[in-house]
Amino acid sequence: MLVLHKPTGALVEVLTLEDLYNPCLTEIMGQLQAGEEMQDPESFPKSDLVFPSGESLPRCWLDSHYRQNHLNKVSFAIAV
């Protein structure tokens, strides 16, 4: 899968998809898609990655507590 590295505007091939959608991990291993030669794998913070269309990665891929935060908002709205 390819994602866009926001700071450089370069495409990054994600080496392990499970790491991308695991909300407990903050970084993934990937390879920049630049030039004709294969680049060496390197670590990329998920916060620096978006889909090639420019759309952000889903919150559930980035925040391991995304459900808890949502439930707190719902509970507050019901209590009010």
PyMOL Python script that loads the backbone (N, CA, C, O; Angstrom):
from pymol import cmd

cmd.read_pdbstr("""\
ATOM      1  N   MET A   1       0.850  -1.169   0.000  1.00  0.00           N
ATOM      2  CA  MET A   1       0.000   0.000   0.000  1.00  0.00           C
ATOM      3  C   MET A   1       0.897   1.233   0.000  1.00  0.00           C
ATOM      4  O   MET A   1       1.935   1.261   0.661  1.00  0.00           O
ATOM      5  N   LEU A   2       0.489   2.235  -0.739  1.00  0.00           N
ATOM      6  CA  LEU A   2       1.235   3.480  -0.784  1.00  0.00           C
ATOM      7  C   LEU A   2       0.517   4.560   0.012  1.00  0.00           C
ATOM      8  O   LEU A   2      -0.705   4.687  -0.060  1.00  0.00           O
ATOM      9  N   VAL A   3       1.273   5.328   0.761  1.00  0.00           N
ATOM     10  CA  VAL A   3       0.761   6.490   1.481  1.00  0.00           C
ATOM     11  C   VAL A   3       1.682   7.671   1.161  1.00  0.00           C
ATOM     12  O   VAL A   3       2.790   7.491   0.656  1.00  0.00           O
ATOM     13  N   LEU A   4       1.211   8.862   1.459  1.00  0.00           N
ATOM     14  CA  LEU A   4       1.961  10.067   1.166  1.00  0.00           C
ATOM     15  C   LEU A   4       2.629  10.586   2.432  1.00  0.00           C
ATOM     16  O   LEU A   4       1.988  10.713   3.475  1.00  0.00           O
ATOM     17  N   HIS A   5       3.914  10.885   2.334  1.00  0.00           N
ATOM     18  CA  HIS A   5       4.667  11.459   3.451  1.00  0.00           C
ATOM     19  C   HIS A   5       4.500  12.972   3.359  1.00  0.00           C
ATOM     20  O   HIS A   5       5.063  13.601   2.463  1.00  0.00           O
ATOM     21  N   LYS A   6       3.726  13.567   4.284  1.00  0.00           N
ATOM     22  CA  LYS A   6       3.396  14.991   4.211  1.00  0.00           C
ATOM     23  C   LYS A   6       4.610  15.917   4.159  1.00  0.00           C
ATOM     24  O   LYS A   6       4.621  16.831   3.335  1.00  0.00           O
ATOM     25  N   PRO A   7       5.635  15.727   4.999  1.00  0.00           N
ATOM     26  CA  PRO A   7       6.760  16.668   4.984  1.00  0.00           C
ATOM     27  C   PRO A   7       7.516  16.737   3.651  1.00  0.00           C
ATOM     28  O   PRO A   7       8.012  17.800   3.277  1.00  0.00           O
ATOM     29  N   THR A   8       7.606  15.618   2.939  1.00  0.00           N
ATOM     30  CA  THR A   8       8.378  15.609   1.699  1.00  0.00           C
ATOM     31  C   THR A   8       7.514  15.549   0.450  1.00  0.00           C
ATOM     32  O   THR A   8       7.981  15.882  -0.639  1.00  0.00           O
ATOM     33  N   GLY A   9       6.255  15.129   0.590  1.00  0.00           N
ATOM     34  CA  GLY A   9       5.387  14.957  -0.566  1.00  0.00           C
ATOM     35  C   GLY A   9       5.687  13.707  -1.357  1.00  0.00           C
ATOM     36  O   GLY A   9       5.164  13.531  -2.458  1.00  0.00           O
ATOM     37  N   ALA A  10       6.526  12.827  -0.813  1.00  0.00           N
ATOM     38  CA  ALA A  10       6.917  11.585  -1.498  1.00  0.00           C
ATOM     39  C   ALA A  10       5.985  10.441  -1.099  1.00  0.00           C
ATOM     40  O   ALA A  10       5.422  10.431  -0.004  1.00  0.00           O
ATOM     41  N   LEU A  11       5.838   9.488  -1.999  1.00  0.00           N
ATOM     42  CA  LEU A  11       5.066   8.290  -1.695  1.00  0.00           C
ATOM     43  C   LEU A  11       5.935   7.320  -0.901  1.00  0.00           C
ATOM     44  O   LEU A  11       7.140   7.199  -1.127  1.00  0.00           O
ATOM     45  N   VAL A  12       5.281   6.631   0.039  1.00  0.00           N
ATOM     46  CA  VAL A  12       5.953   5.632   0.874  1.00  0.00           C
ATOM     47  C   VAL A  12       5.204   4.326   0.721  1.00  0.00           C
ATOM     48  O   VAL A  12       3.984   4.280   0.879  1.00  0.00           O
ATOM     49  N   GLU A  13       5.933   3.259   0.412  1.00  0.00           N
ATOM     50  CA  GLU A  13       5.324   1.931   0.373  1.00  0.00           C
ATOM     51  C   GLU A  13       5.377   1.353   1.782  1.00  0.00           C
ATOM     52  O   GLU A  13       6.453   1.201   2.360  1.00  0.00           O
ATOM     53  N   VAL A  14       4.209   1.035   2.329  1.00  0.00           N
ATOM     54  CA  VAL A  14       4.121   0.451   3.669  1.00  0.00           C
ATOM     55  C   VAL A  14       4.538  -1.008   3.571  1.00  0.00           C
ATOM     56  O   VAL A  14       3.996  -1.760   2.760  1.00  0.00           O
ATOM     57  N   LEU A  15       5.502  -1.412   4.398  1.00  0.00           N
ATOM     58  CA  LEU A  15       6.018  -2.775   4.317  1.00  0.00           C
ATOM     59  C   LEU A  15       5.150  -3.776   5.074  1.00  0.00           C
ATOM     60  O   LEU A  15       5.057  -4.935   4.670  1.00  0.00           O
ATOM     61  N   THR A  16       4.517  -3.352   6.155  1.00  0.00           N
ATOM     62  CA  THR A  16       3.653  -4.242   6.930  1.00  0.00           C
ATOM     63  C   THR A  16       2.335  -3.529   7.192  1.00  0.00           C
ATOM     64  O   THR A  16       2.267  -2.636   8.037  1.00  0.00           O
ATOM     65  N   LEU A  17       1.292  -3.919   6.473  1.00  0.00           N
ATOM     66  CA  LEU A  17      -0.007  -3.256   6.606  1.00  0.00           C
ATOM     67  C   LEU A  17      -0.549  -3.319   8.031  1.00  0.00           C
ATOM     68  O   LEU A  17      -1.179  -2.369   8.498  1.00  0.00           O
ATOM     69  N   GLU A  18      -0.311  -4.422   8.717  1.00  0.00           N
ATOM     70  CA  GLU A  18      -0.818  -4.570  10.077  1.00  0.00           C
ATOM     71  C   GLU A  18      -0.289  -3.456  10.976  1.00  0.00           C
ATOM     72  O   GLU A  18      -1.002  -2.993  11.867  1.00  0.00           O
ATOM     73  N   ASP A  19       0.948  -3.022  10.756  1.00  0.00           N
ATOM     74  CA  ASP A  19       1.515  -1.931  11.551  1.00  0.00           C
ATOM     75  C   ASP A  19       0.805  -0.614  11.260  1.00  0.00           C
ATOM     76  O   ASP A  19       0.661   0.222  12.152  1.00  0.00           O
ATOM     77  N   LEU A  20       0.364  -0.424  10.027  1.00  0.00           N
ATOM     78  CA  LEU A  20      -0.310   0.819   9.659  1.00  0.00           C
ATOM     79  C   LEU A  20      -1.638   0.958  10.386  1.00  0.00           C
ATOM     80  O   LEU A  20      -1.952   2.034  10.894  1.00  0.00           O
ATOM     81  N   TYR A  21      -2.418  -0.107  10.443  1.00  0.00           N
ATOM     82  CA  TYR A  21      -3.720   0.034  11.083  1.00  0.00           C
ATOM     83  C   TYR A  21      -3.745  -0.427  12.536  1.00  0.00           C
ATOM     84  O   TYR A  21      -4.821  -0.536  13.125  1.00  0.00           O
ATOM     85  N   ASN A  22      -2.602  -0.696  13.117  1.00  0.00           N
ATOM     86  CA  ASN A  22      -2.511  -1.004  14.547  1.00  0.00           C
ATOM     87  C   ASN A  22      -2.417   0.321  15.310  1.00  0.00           C
ATOM     88  O   ASN A  22      -1.397   1.003  15.215  1.00  0.00           O
ATOM     89  N   PRO A  23      -3.457   0.703  16.066  1.00  0.00           N
ATOM     90  CA  PRO A  23      -3.451   1.999  16.744  1.00  0.00           C
ATOM     91  C   PRO A  23      -2.439   2.089  17.890  1.00  0.00           C
ATOM     92  O   PRO A  23      -2.182   3.183  18.391  1.00  0.00           O
ATOM     93  N   CYS A  24      -1.871   0.979  18.306  1.00  0.00           N
ATOM     94  CA  CYS A  24      -0.888   0.996  19.393  1.00  0.00           C
ATOM     95  C   CYS A  24       0.509   1.371  18.900  1.00  0.00           C
ATOM     96  O   CYS A  24       1.389   1.672  19.707  1.00  0.00           O
ATOM     97  N   LEU A  25       0.715   1.356  17.599  1.00  0.00           N
ATOM     98  CA  LEU A  25       2.019   1.711  17.029  1.00  0.00           C
ATOM     99  C   LEU A  25       1.971   3.135  16.497  1.00  0.00           C
ATOM    100  O   LEU A  25       0.997   3.525  15.853  1.00  0.00           O
ATOM    101  N   THR A  26       3.014   3.914  16.760  1.00  0.00           N
ATOM    102  CA  THR A  26       3.056   5.298  16.285  1.00  0.00           C
ATOM    103  C   THR A  26       3.918   5.458  15.042  1.00  0.00           C
ATOM    104  O   THR A  26       3.915   6.522  14.422  1.00  0.00           O
ATOM    105  N   GLU A  27       4.659   4.415  14.668  1.00  0.00           N
ATOM    106  CA  GLU A  27       5.519   4.470  13.493  1.00  0.00           C
ATOM    107  C   GLU A  27       5.356   3.202  12.665  1.00  0.00           C
ATOM    108  O   GLU A  27       4.971   2.150  13.175  1.00  0.00           O
ATOM    109  N   ILE A  28       5.658   3.325  11.384  1.00  0.00           N
ATOM    110  CA  ILE A  28       5.635   2.165  10.488  1.00  0.00           C
ATOM    111  C   ILE A  28       6.961   2.095   9.752  1.00  0.00           C
ATOM    112  O   ILE A  28       7.688   3.085   9.666  1.00  0.00           O
ATOM    113  N   MET A  29       7.264   0.940   9.231  1.00  0.00           N
ATOM    114  CA  MET A  29       8.433   0.779   8.372  1.00  0.00           C
ATOM    115  C   MET A  29       7.962   0.880   6.920  1.00  0.00           C
ATOM    116  O   MET A  29       6.966   0.274   6.526  1.00  0.00           O
ATOM    117  N   GLY A  30       8.700   1.656   6.145  1.00  0.00           N
ATOM    118  CA  GLY A  30       8.326   1.823   4.755  1.00  0.00           C
ATOM    119  C   GLY A  30       9.527   2.161   3.899  1.00  0.00           C
ATOM    120  O   GLY A  30      10.633   2.375   4.396  1.00  0.00           O
ATOM    121  N   GLN A  31       9.285   2.204   2.609  1.00  0.00           N
ATOM    122  CA  GLN A  31      10.330   2.544   1.643  1.00  0.00           C
ATOM    123  C   GLN A  31       9.840   3.715   0.793  1.00  0.00           C
ATOM    124  O   GLN A  31       8.768   3.655   0.191  1.00  0.00           O
ATOM    125  N   LEU A  32      10.640   4.781   0.754  1.00  0.00           N
ATOM    126  CA  LEU A  32      10.318   5.901  -0.118  1.00  0.00           C
ATOM    127  C   LEU A  32      10.321   5.431  -1.562  1.00  0.00           C
ATOM    128  O   LEU A  32      11.175   4.642  -1.965  1.00  0.00           O
ATOM    129  N   GLN A  33       9.376   5.911  -2.326  1.00  0.00           N
ATOM    130  CA  GLN A  33       9.303   5.590  -3.743  1.00  0.00           C
ATOM    131  C   GLN A  33       9.879   6.775  -4.513  1.00  0.00           C
ATOM    132  O   GLN A  33       9.142   7.565  -5.102  1.00  0.00           O
ATOM    133  N   ALA A  34      11.191   6.883  -4.500  1.00  0.00           N
ATOM    134  CA  ALA A  34      11.875   8.001  -5.153  1.00  0.00           C
ATOM    135  C   ALA A  34      13.004   7.450  -6.009  1.00  0.00           C
ATOM    136  O   ALA A  34      13.791   6.624  -5.544  1.00  0.00           O
ATOM    137  N   GLY A  35      13.088   7.894  -7.235  1.00  0.00           N
ATOM    138  CA  GLY A  35      14.141   7.420  -8.109  1.00  0.00           C
ATOM    139  C   GLY A  35      13.840   6.040  -8.662  1.00  0.00           C
ATOM    140  O   GLY A  35      12.759   5.487  -8.454  1.00  0.00           O
ATOM    141  N   GLU A  36      14.812   5.501  -9.365  1.00  0.00           N
ATOM    142  CA  GLU A  36      14.634   4.198  -9.998  1.00  0.00           C
ATOM    143  C   GLU A  36      15.063   3.046  -9.111  1.00  0.00           C
ATOM    144  O   GLU A  36      14.618   1.916  -9.310  1.00  0.00           O
ATOM    145  N   GLU A  37      15.922   3.312  -8.136  1.00  0.00           N
ATOM    146  CA  GLU A  37      16.415   2.248  -7.266  1.00  0.00           C
ATOM    147  C   GLU A  37      15.529   2.105  -6.029  1.00  0.00           C
ATOM    148  O   GLU A  37      14.948   3.077  -5.545  1.00  0.00           O
ATOM    149  N   MET A  38      15.439   0.870  -5.528  1.00  0.00           N
ATOM    150  CA  MET A  38      14.712   0.625  -4.285  1.00  0.00           C
ATOM    151  C   MET A  38      15.446   1.319  -3.142  1.00  0.00           C
ATOM    152  O   MET A  38      16.662   1.187  -2.998  1.00  0.00           O
ATOM    153  N   GLN A  39      14.708   2.041  -2.351  1.00  0.00           N
ATOM    154  CA  GLN A  39      15.286   2.724  -1.204  1.00  0.00           C
ATOM    155  C   GLN A  39      15.326   1.768  -0.010  1.00  0.00           C
ATOM    156  O   GLN A  39      14.557   0.810   0.057  1.00  0.00           O
ATOM    157  N   ASP A  40      16.226   2.041   0.921  1.00  0.00           N
ATOM    158  CA  ASP A  40      16.313   1.232   2.132  1.00  0.00           C
ATOM    159  C   ASP A  40      15.092   1.495   3.010  1.00  0.00           C
ATOM    160  O   ASP A  40      14.598   2.622   3.056  1.00  0.00           O
ATOM    161  N   PRO A  41      14.599   0.466   3.710  1.00  0.00           N
ATOM    162  CA  PRO A  41      13.479   0.673   4.626  1.00  0.00           C
ATOM    163  C   PRO A  41      13.870   1.652   5.738  1.00  0.00           C
ATOM    164  O   PRO A  41      15.004   1.660   6.216  1.00  0.00           O
ATOM    165  N   GLU A  42      12.899   2.469   6.131  1.00  0.00           N
ATOM    166  CA  GLU A  42      13.111   3.388   7.236  1.00  0.00           C
ATOM    167  C   GLU A  42      11.803   3.557   7.996  1.00  0.00           C
ATOM    168  O   GLU A  42      10.737   3.153   7.532  1.00  0.00           O
ATOM    169  N   SER A  43      11.911   4.158   9.162  1.00  0.00           N
ATOM    170  CA  SER A  43      10.761   4.349  10.035  1.00  0.00           C
ATOM    171  C   SER A  43      10.098   5.698   9.735  1.00  0.00           C
ATOM    172  O   SER A  43      10.777   6.707   9.544  1.00  0.00           O
ATOM    173  N   PHE A  44       8.764   5.696   9.696  1.00  0.00           N
ATOM    174  CA  PHE A  44       7.990   6.917   9.458  1.00  0.00           C
ATOM    175  C   PHE A  44       6.929   7.064  10.542  1.00  0.00           C
ATOM    176  O   PHE A  44       6.197   6.113  10.814  1.00  0.00           O
ATOM    177  N   PRO A  45       6.831   8.238  11.167  1.00  0.00           N
ATOM    178  CA  PRO A  45       5.744   8.463  12.130  1.00  0.00           C
ATOM    179  C   PRO A  45       4.400   8.462  11.397  1.00  0.00           C
ATOM    180  O   PRO A  45       4.272   9.067  10.333  1.00  0.00           O
ATOM    181  N   LYS A  46       3.422   7.799  11.953  1.00  0.00           N
ATOM    182  CA  LYS A  46       2.106   7.757  11.317  1.00  0.00           C
ATOM    183  C   LYS A  46       1.499   9.153  11.213  1.00  0.00           C
ATOM    184  O   LYS A  46       0.717   9.425  10.302  1.00  0.00           O
ATOM    185  N   SER A  47       1.856  10.033  12.138  1.00  0.00           N
ATOM    186  CA  SER A  47       1.309  11.395  12.115  1.00  0.00           C
ATOM    187  C   SER A  47       1.762  12.157  10.874  1.00  0.00           C
ATOM    188  O   SER A  47       1.149  13.166  10.523  1.00  0.00           O
ATOM    189  N   ASP A  48       2.816  11.703  10.202  1.00  0.00           N
ATOM    190  CA  ASP A  48       3.319  12.356   8.990  1.00  0.00           C
ATOM    191  C   ASP A  48       2.759  11.731   7.714  1.00  0.00           C
ATOM    192  O   ASP A  48       3.172  12.108   6.617  1.00  0.00           O
ATOM    193  N   LEU A  49       1.833  10.793   7.833  1.00  0.00           N
ATOM    194  CA  LEU A  49       1.333  10.066   6.669  1.00  0.00           C
ATOM    195  C   LEU A  49      -0.138  10.362   6.405  1.00  0.00           C
ATOM    196  O   LEU A  49      -0.928  10.525   7.335  1.00  0.00           O
ATOM    197  N   VAL A  50      -0.490  10.428   5.138  1.00  0.00           N
ATOM    198  CA  VAL A  50      -1.875  10.567   4.692  1.00  0.00           C
ATOM    199  C   VAL A  50      -2.048   9.673   3.463  1.00  0.00           C
ATOM    200  O   VAL A  50      -1.072   9.172   2.905  1.00  0.00           O
ATOM    201  N   PHE A  51      -3.297   9.481   3.052  1.00  0.00           N
ATOM    202  CA  PHE A  51      -3.541   8.754   1.809  1.00  0.00           C
ATOM    203  C   PHE A  51      -3.062   9.613   0.634  1.00  0.00           C
ATOM    204  O   PHE A  51      -2.997  10.835   0.765  1.00  0.00           O
ATOM    205  N   PRO A  52      -2.728   9.010  -0.502  1.00  0.00           N
ATOM    206  CA  PRO A  52      -2.262   9.784  -1.653  1.00  0.00           C
ATOM    207  C   PRO A  52      -3.242  10.878  -2.093  1.00  0.00           C
ATOM    208  O   PRO A  52      -2.830  11.866  -2.699  1.00  0.00           O
ATOM    209  N   SER A  53      -4.519  10.711  -1.796  1.00  0.00           N
ATOM    210  CA  SER A  53      -5.521  11.725  -2.136  1.00  0.00           C
ATOM    211  C   SER A  53      -5.441  12.944  -1.225  1.00  0.00           C
ATOM    212  O   SER A  53      -6.074  13.965  -1.493  1.00  0.00           O
ATOM    213  N   GLY A  54      -4.652  12.838  -0.131  1.00  0.00           N
ATOM    214  CA  GLY A  54      -4.548  13.931   0.836  1.00  0.00           C
ATOM    215  C   GLY A  54      -5.430  13.726   2.053  1.00  0.00           C
ATOM    216  O   GLY A  54      -5.352  14.486   3.018  1.00  0.00           O
ATOM    217  N   GLU A  55      -6.276  12.690   2.008  1.00  0.00           N
ATOM    218  CA  GLU A  55      -7.171  12.393   3.128  1.00  0.00           C
ATOM    219  C   GLU A  55      -6.369  11.807   4.289  1.00  0.00           C
ATOM    220  O   GLU A  55      -5.469  10.990   4.090  1.00  0.00           O
ATOM    221  N   SER A  56      -6.707  12.231   5.493  1.00  0.00           N
ATOM    222  CA  SER A  56      -6.025  11.742   6.694  1.00  0.00           C
ATOM    223  C   SER A  56      -6.278  10.253   6.899  1.00  0.00           C
ATOM    224  O   SER A  56      -7.278   9.706   6.434  1.00  0.00           O
ATOM    225  N   LEU A  57      -5.353   9.613   7.604  1.00  0.00           N
ATOM    226  CA  LEU A  57      -5.563   8.222   7.997  1.00  0.00           C
ATOM    227  C   LEU A  57      -6.699   8.180   9.008  1.00  0.00           C
ATOM    228  O   LEU A  57      -6.883   9.141   9.755  1.00  0.00           O
ATOM    229  N   PRO A  58      -7.461   7.099   9.055  1.00  0.00           N
ATOM    230  CA  PRO A  58      -8.558   7.001  10.014  1.00  0.00           C
ATOM    231  C   PRO A  58      -8.044   7.120  11.449  1.00  0.00           C
ATOM    232  O   PRO A  58      -6.966   6.627  11.782  1.00  0.00           O
ATOM    233  N   ARG A  59      -8.827   7.776  12.275  1.00  0.00           N
ATOM    234  CA  ARG A  59      -8.439   7.973  13.673  1.00  0.00           C
ATOM    235  C   ARG A  59      -8.224   6.649  14.395  1.00  0.00           C
ATOM    236  O   ARG A  59      -7.370   6.552  15.277  1.00  0.00           O
ATOM    237  N   CYS A  60      -8.998   5.629  14.024  1.00  0.00           N
ATOM    238  CA  CYS A  60      -8.868   4.323  14.675  1.00  0.00           C
ATOM    239  C   CYS A  60      -7.539   3.651  14.344  1.00  0.00           C
ATOM    240  O   CYS A  60      -7.185   2.667  14.994  1.00  0.00           O
ATOM    241  N   TRP A  61      -6.798   4.139  13.369  1.00  0.00           N
ATOM    242  CA  TRP A  61      -5.464   3.627  13.050  1.00  0.00           C
ATOM    243  C   TRP A  61      -4.394   4.359  13.849  1.00  0.00           C
ATOM    244  O   TRP A  61      -3.260   3.888  13.946  1.00  0.00           O
ATOM    245  N   LEU A  62      -4.748   5.515  14.426  1.00  0.00           N
ATOM    246  CA  LEU A  62      -3.769   6.376  15.085  1.00  0.00           C
ATOM    247  C   LEU A  62      -3.918   6.450  16.597  1.00  0.00           C
ATOM    248  O   LEU A  62      -2.931   6.632  17.309  1.00  0.00           O
ATOM    249  N   ASP A  63      -5.136   6.311  17.091  1.00  0.00           N
ATOM    250  CA  ASP A  63      -5.436   6.524  18.506  1.00  0.00           C
ATOM    251  C   ASP A  63      -6.013   5.253  19.124  1.00  0.00           C
ATOM    252  O   ASP A  63      -7.128   4.849  18.793  1.00  0.00           O
ATOM    253  N   SER A  64      -5.258   4.631  20.013  1.00  0.00           N
ATOM    254  CA  SER A  64      -5.724   3.377  20.619  1.00  0.00           C
ATOM    255  C   SER A  64      -6.903   3.590  21.562  1.00  0.00           C
ATOM    256  O   SER A  64      -7.560   2.625  21.952  1.00  0.00           O
ATOM    257  N   HIS A  65      -7.181   4.831  21.932  1.00  0.00           N
ATOM    258  CA  HIS A  65      -8.297   5.136  22.831  1.00  0.00           C
ATOM    259  C   HIS A  65      -9.436   5.827  22.096  1.00  0.00           C
ATOM    260  O   HIS A  65     -10.252   6.502  22.723  1.00  0.00           O
ATOM    261  N   TYR A  66      -9.506   5.671  20.783  1.00  0.00           N
ATOM    262  CA  TYR A  66     -10.519   6.384  20.010  1.00  0.00           C
ATOM    263  C   TYR A  66     -11.939   6.041  20.441  1.00  0.00           C
ATOM    264  O   TYR A  66     -12.811   6.909  20.414  1.00  0.00           O
ATOM    265  N   ARG A  67     -12.187   4.818  20.831  1.00  0.00           N
ATOM    266  CA  ARG A  67     -13.541   4.435  21.264  1.00  0.00           C
ATOM    267  C   ARG A  67     -13.878   5.036  22.620  1.00  0.00           C
ATOM    268  O   ARG A  67     -15.007   5.473  22.842  1.00  0.00           O
ATOM    269  N   GLN A  68     -12.918   5.061  23.518  1.00  0.00           N
ATOM    270  CA  GLN A  68     -13.153   5.625  24.835  1.00  0.00           C
ATOM    271  C   GLN A  68     -13.472   7.112  24.723  1.00  0.00           C
ATOM    272  O   GLN A  68     -14.393   7.599  25.378  1.00  0.00           O
ATOM    273  N   ASN A  69     -12.726   7.830  23.906  1.00  0.00           N
ATOM    274  CA  ASN A  69     -12.977   9.257  23.720  1.00  0.00           C
ATOM    275  C   ASN A  69     -14.361   9.491  23.144  1.00  0.00           C
ATOM    276  O   ASN A  69     -15.048  10.428  23.552  1.00  0.00           O
ATOM    277  N   HIS A  70     -14.783   8.655  22.202  1.00  0.00           N
ATOM    278  CA  HIS A  70     -16.113   8.773  21.612  1.00  0.00           C
ATOM    279  C   HIS A  70     -17.189   8.493  22.655  1.00  0.00           C
ATOM    280  O   HIS A  70     -18.185   9.214  22.720  1.00  0.00           O
ATOM    281  N   LEU A  71     -17.003   7.454  23.473  1.00  0.00           N
ATOM    282  CA  LEU A  71     -17.984   7.112  24.498  1.00  0.00           C
ATOM    283  C   LEU A  71     -18.112   8.216  25.540  1.00  0.00           C
ATOM    284  O   LEU A  71     -19.213   8.475  26.027  1.00  0.00           O
ATOM    285  N   ASN A  72     -17.008   8.870  25.891  1.00  0.00           N
ATOM    286  CA  ASN A  72     -17.068   9.976  26.847  1.00  0.00           C
ATOM    287  C   ASN A  72     -17.911  11.115  26.304  1.00  0.00           C
ATOM    288  O   ASN A  72     -18.685  11.712  27.053  1.00  0.00           O
ATOM    289  N   LYS A  73     -17.786  11.431  25.031  1.00  0.00           N
ATOM    290  CA  LYS A  73     -18.568  12.501  24.413  1.00  0.00           C
ATOM    291  C   LYS A  73     -20.045  12.133  24.383  1.00  0.00           C
ATOM    292  O   LYS A  73     -20.901  12.976  24.653  1.00  0.00           O
ATOM    293  N   VAL A  74     -20.351  10.864  24.053  1.00  0.00           N
ATOM    294  CA  VAL A  74     -21.736  10.412  24.002  1.00  0.00           C
ATOM    295  C   VAL A  74     -22.344  10.441  25.396  1.00  0.00           C
ATOM    296  O   VAL A  74     -23.480  10.886  25.561  1.00  0.00           O
ATOM    297  N   SER A  75     -21.612   9.976  26.399  1.00  0.00           N
ATOM    298  CA  SER A  75     -22.108   9.966  27.772  1.00  0.00           C
ATOM    299  C   SER A  75     -22.393  11.383  28.249  1.00  0.00           C
ATOM    300  O   SER A  75     -23.400  11.618  28.919  1.00  0.00           O
ATOM    301  N   PHE A  76     -21.531  12.320  27.919  1.00  0.00           N
ATOM    302  CA  PHE A  76     -21.724  13.706  28.314  1.00  0.00           C
ATOM    303  C   PHE A  76     -22.959  14.285  27.639  1.00  0.00           C
ATOM    304  O   PHE A  76     -23.739  14.994  28.275  1.00  0.00           O
ATOM    305  N   ALA A  77     -23.142  13.989  26.350  1.00  0.00           N
ATOM    306  CA  ALA A  77     -24.278  14.507  25.614  1.00  0.00           C
ATOM    307  C   ALA A  77     -25.597  13.951  26.178  1.00  0.00           C
ATOM    308  O   ALA A  77     -26.597  14.667  26.220  1.00  0.00           O
ATOM    309  N   ILE A  78     -25.604  12.705  26.602  1.00  0.00           N
ATOM    310  CA  ILE A  78     -26.816  12.095  27.156  1.00  0.00           C
ATOM    311  C   ILE A  78     -27.111  12.692  28.532  1.00  0.00           C
ATOM    312  O   ILE A  78     -28.274  12.912  28.872  1.00  0.00           O
ATOM    313  N   ALA A  79     -26.077  12.955  29.320  1.00  0.00           N
ATOM    314  CA  ALA A  79     -26.262  13.490  30.666  1.00  0.00           C
ATOM    315  C   ALA A  79     -26.793  14.909  30.645  1.00  0.00           C
ATOM    316  O   ALA A  79     -27.490  15.320  31.572  1.00  0.00           O
ATOM    317  N   VAL A  80     -26.474  15.668  29.598  1.00  0.00           N
ATOM    318  CA  VAL A  80     -26.906  17.074  29.519  1.00  0.00           C
ATOM    319  C   VAL A  80     -28.278  17.167  29.057  1.00  0.00           C
ATOM    320  O   VAL A  80     -28.813  18.268  28.928  1.00  0.00           O
TER     321      VAL A  80
END
""", "prot")
cmd.dss("prot")
cmd.show_as("cartoon", "prot")
cmd.util.cbc("prot")
cmd.orient("prot")
